[in-house]
């Protein structure tokens, strides 16, 4: 959970990353905002494989023990009272040990999380429950009042959802239900208004004196409250036959209005609710897929750090190295090795078949500089995997805009060069014309000089 929180909140940067200074400044804000959550959740995640799964087993066993106490009660089976007492005492011990471990690891920050505070309170209640059984008899009123708090302990069962959040299918279902609550509330409000309006109508229109005695005994439409409850049952088709058949016999013209009511509620609103839940579940599934893709991107980023930064092949290390050419060659080989690993492990990133490392290099090298940095590597994967339709459209239009700008700038440069060439050509033609005029003048002078010599 701590790792997922890290990836959702921000992407941690390695000090030796060759990201730009602006990228570091941009990432600093979410790092500071999520620092406390990272510390707490990260420390808790270290104990996740041991404590949380162990406590899950304890909680499930405690639930079974609680069900046994309700099935075979002490009142009917007094000989089971010592067994129940020792089971309660045994289940208190893991709760106390868990609270002590987290208090030692997290300190006072343990009480900054609502779930941990609830867990601590329920642990205290469990201790008081056991103490009440040791000092007071079963029939003691104060003991009974104290033992009522044992019910609160089983609120801890909701911790199961926190652990089982790692199960993608369960996370998708729970997330869809939670996301649909707001929309379902408005659907239920509209449905309540609709039922209220029809309840007023049917209370006015139905004359129960016309109906048989069995119908009048239930007072289906005697007043507004009974009509409201009756229509709620009809909305889920619970008492459709018991109500509509007498109405058909005594006031058949009301069947048309009942049919409209059923179409609006049972076949309208309820299907809208189902559609809202399905849509929310689909949205939750997409969010889950994005989270999985972010995990894959983080895994790919870890491969980059292991093969580039841990071996001193970052751009900063190359600039500080004396043998830059060799380091740069090793860096290029390492980058191609990373791209080959990504192409081999399709469960990490499912690139299309037939792609080569050069293709991935061209795909991720956004500025086409020939140097693939860690920022370009990670950002390029995020664009490919996590971008939705709108974002990819914006990216495509941005690239097209850059291409148009580069084409326009290139065309302007070419036109300027052509204009300079035309001006140079015109200047050369003028010079050649002057030279021709000078040659003609020299030719005339030579001709006059030849005639003078002849004379």
N, C-alpha and C positions, 0 to 999 in steps of 0.2 A: 504493500500500500504506500509505503514511503517512497519507493522508486517511482510508482505511478504518479504520485503527487509531484515529485521532482520534474518528471517529464511534462506533466500538464502545466505546471507553473512557469518553468523556464528550462533552458538547456545550459547546463554548466559548461564553462569554458576552461580548457587547460591553459595554464600560464604560458606555455610555449606554443600555443596555437598561433597560426599565421593569419589570424583574422585581423581585420583592420581596426584602428582605434575607434572609429565610429561604431562599429558593431559591438565593441566592448562597452562603450558608453550606453548604447541602446539596451544592452542586456542587464546593465547594472540595476536599473529600477525594479524589474520583477524579482531580481535576486534579493534585494533588500526587503521587498514587500513580503516575500515568502520565506524569509530566513528562519523565522520562528517555527513555521510549519515543517520546514526541512529538517531542522534539528530534532524536533519532537518525533515526527513521523519516521525520520531516518533512524533514530535511536530505537524506536519501537520495532521497526522492520528488522533490526538485527536479531531480535528475539522471536520473530514471527514463526520460523520453522519449528521452534521448540515449544514456547509458552502458549502461543495462540492455538495451535492445533491440539496441544494437551488440554487446554481449557475448553476447547470445543467438545472433546470427549467427556470431560467432567460435566459440562452443561447438559449434554444429551443424557448421560446417566442420571443426573439430578432430575431431569424431566421425567424419566422413567420411574424414579423413586417417588416423585410427587404424584404421578398417576396411580402408583400402587397404594399410596396413603389414602387416596380418594376412593379407590376400588375396594380395598379391604381396610375399612375405617377402624380406628382404635376402639370406638364405642362397641362395634360388633366383634372385634378380635382384640381384646385387651392384652393378650399375650404377645402381640406384635409391637407394643409400645416401646420396650427397650431396644428392639431392632431398629425401629424408626428413629429413635433418639441417637443411637450410635451412627446411623447412616447420615443424619443431619450434621452431627459433629464432624464426621469424616469429610463431608462435602464442604464444610466451612474452611477447613485447613487449606485446600488449594486456592480458594479465593483470597485468603489472608496472605498466603505466600506470593500470589500474583501481585497483589497491591503493594506488598513490601518491595518486591523486585523493581516494579516501575517507579515507586517512590525513590528508591535508591538511585536508579538510572537517570530519572528526569528531574528529581528535586521538586521544588515548588511549581515548576511548569506542568507537573502532573495534573494540577487542579485547574489548568487553563483550558482543558478540553471537556466539553459537556459530557461525553460518553464516559470518560474516566471518572469524572465526579459522580455520575450515576452509579458506576460500578463500585466506587468506594462506599457510597451511601448504602447500597444494597448489601455489601459485605458487612457493614456495621449492623444492619437490620438482621442479617443471618446470625451474627454473633449474639445479639439480644434475644433472638428466638431460641437459640440453644440454651442460653442462660435462663430464660424463662421456664424451660422444661426441667431444668435441674433444681430450681428453687421453689417451684410452685406445682401444685397438683393439677390434674387435667380439668377438674371442675372449677378451679379458681377463676373468678371473673377477670382479674387483672392478667392472669396467665393467658386466658383466652384472647384478651385484647392484644397482648404482646405477640402471641403466636399468629395473629392475623397479618402481621407484617411479613410473614414468610412468603405470602403470595407475591410480594414485591420482588423477591429474589428471582422469580422466574421471568421477570422482564429482561433478565440477562440473556434470554434465548435470542433476542434480536442481535446479539453479538455474532450469531451464526451468519447473518447476512453480511456482516463486515468481513468475516473470513471468506465466506463463499462468494464474495465479490470477485475473487480470482477465477470463478467459473463463468466463462463468457455468456453461456446461454441464460443462466440465472440472472446475471447482471443486465442482460438485454431485456428480459421480461420485467424485472423490478423497475428498471429505468423507464421502460415504456409506460408502466402503470403510474409511476410518479409524475412523468411529464404530462400525462393525460388528465390529471386531477383538475387542473384549472379549467380546461375545456369542458370536462364532464360536469363541473359545478354549474356552468352556464346552461348546459343542456338540461340538467335536473331542475334548475330554476325555471326555465321556459316550460318544462313539462309540468312543474308544480302549478304555474300560472294557468296552463291549459286545463289541468285537472280541476283546479279551483273554479274556473269559469263553467265547465261542464257540470260540476257538483251543484252550483247554484241553479243551473238550468234544470237538471233532473230532479232536484228537490222540489222545484215549483211545478214541474210537469207530471211527475208520477204520483198518482192517487193510490196510496196503499190500501185504501178501503175496498178497492176493486180486486185485490189480489187474494189468493188463498191464505189460510191461517199460517201455514208453514212459512210463507214468504214474509208475513207481517211479524213473525216472532223474531226474526233476525234484524228487523228495522234497517233494511238496506238503505233506504232513502227517506228515513223519518226526519232527519235534520241534516245540517251542512256537514257536521263532523262525520256522521255515518256515511253520507254520500261520498265524501272525500276518500274515506278508507275503502269503500266499495269500488270506486273508480280506480284506485291504486291497484286493487286486485285484478280488475278487468284489464288494466294496462299491461299486466304481465300474463294475462289470459289464465288467471288462477281460478276464477269463479264465473267464467263466461257462460257455461251451460246452465248453472243454477240460477242465474239472474235473467238471462236473455229469454229463456223458454217461457217463464211466467209473463214477462213483458210482451212476448209475441202473442200470448193467449189473451191478455187483458187490454194492452195498449199497443197494438202492432205498429202503429205509425211512428212510435219512438225507436223502432229498430233501425231506421235510417240514421238517426243521430248517434245511436250506439256504434253503428258501423263506421261512421266518420271518426268517432272518438278512437276506436281501435286502430283505424288506419293511421291516425296522427300519432298515437302513442306507441302501440305495440309494434307496428310496422314502420313507423317514422322515427320517433325519438330514440327508441332502443337501438335501431340500426345505426342511427347517427352516433350514439355512444360507442357501439362496436367499431364503427369506422374511425372514430377519434382514437380509440385504444390501439387499433391496428396501425394508424398513421404514426402515433407516438412511439410504438414499438419499432416501427421501421426507422424512425429518426434515431432512437436509442441504438439500434443495430448499426446505423451508419457512424454514430459517435464511437461505438465500440470498435468498429473497424478502423477508424482514424486513430484510436488509442493503440491498437495493435500495430498499425503502420508506424506510429511514433516510436514504439518499442523497437521495431525493426530498424528504423533510422538510427536510433541510439546504439543498437548493436553494430551497425555499419560504421558509425562514428568511433566506436570503441576499437574496431579493427584498424581504422585509420590511425588512431593514437598509438596502438601497439606497434604498427609497422612503420610509422613515420616519426612521431615525436619521441617515442621511447628509444629510437635508434639515432636520434640527433639529426634528423633529415628535414626539419622544418626550414622554412625560408630564412628565419632569423638565425638558425644554427649555420646554415650555408653561408650567409653573409659574414658571419664571424669566423668561418673556417678559412684556413690557408689554402687548402686544395678544393676550391669551389667547383671546378669542372667535374672532378670525381664524385663529390657529394651530390651535385645536381644530377649526374648520371644515375647514381644509386637511388636518388629520390624518384626519378622517372620510372626506374625498374620496379621500385616498391609500389608506386601508384598503379602501374599496370598489373602488379600482383594482386592488389586490392580489388581492382575491377574484375580480374579473372575469378577471384573468390566469390564476388557478388553474382557473377554469371553462373558459377557452379552451384551455389547454394540457392536454388530457386525458392525454397521455403522462406528465405529471408526477404528477398525482393524478386518478384516474378517478372523478370524482363522477357520480352518476346524472344522466341527462338531465332537463332541465326545471328544475333548481335555479337560483335567483337569488342574487345577493350577499346579500340580506337573509336568505335561508334559511341560507347558510353562516355569516353573522354570528350568527344565533340558535343554530346548531349548535356554534359554537366559544366563544361567550360563556357560559361555564359558570355564572358567578354571576349572570347576567342583569342586570348593572349598566348595560348599554348602552355600556360602554367595553371594547374588545377590546385587551388588552395583548399584548406579545410572548410572555410566558410562557403566557397562555391560548391564543394562536395556535399555538405550537409544541407545547404539551402536548395540545391538542385534536386536532391532526393525528396525534400519536403514538398517542393513544387510538384514533382511527379506523383507522389503517393498521397499527399494530404490535400491537394488542391481540389476544390469542388468545381462544378461546371462554370460558375461565374468567375472564379479566380483564374481558371485556365483560359477563359475567354479574355479576361483583362490582360493576362500575360501574353496571349497571342496578339492582341491588338497593340500592346506595348512594343512587342518585337516588330510588328509591321510598321508601327510609327517610327521606330528607330531605323528600320530599313529605308523607309521613305525619306527620312531626314538625311541619312547617309547618302542616299541616291541623289537627293537635291543638292547636298553639299558637294558631292563628287561632280555633279553636272555643272555646278557653279564654278568649281575649280577648272574643269575642262574648258568651259566657255571663256574663262579669264585667260587660260593658256592659249586658246585659239585666237582670242582677240590680240594677245601679245604677239603671236606668230603672224597674224594679219598685219599688225602695225609694223612688225619687223620686215615683212615682205614688201609692204608699201614703201617703207624707208629704203629698202634695197632697190626697189624699182626706181625710186627717185634718184638714188645715187647712180644707178646704171644709166638713167636718162641723162644725168649731168655728164657722166663719162662719155656717153655717145655724142653729146653736143660738143664736149671738149675735143673728142677725136675728129669730129667734122670740122671744127674750127682749125685744128692742126692740119688736117688734110687740105683745107683751102689755102692756108698759109704756105704749105709745102708746094702746092700747085702754083701759086703766085711767084714763089721763090724760083721754081723751075722755069717759069716763063721769063723771069728777069734774067736768069743766067743765059737762056737761049738768045734773048735780045742782045 
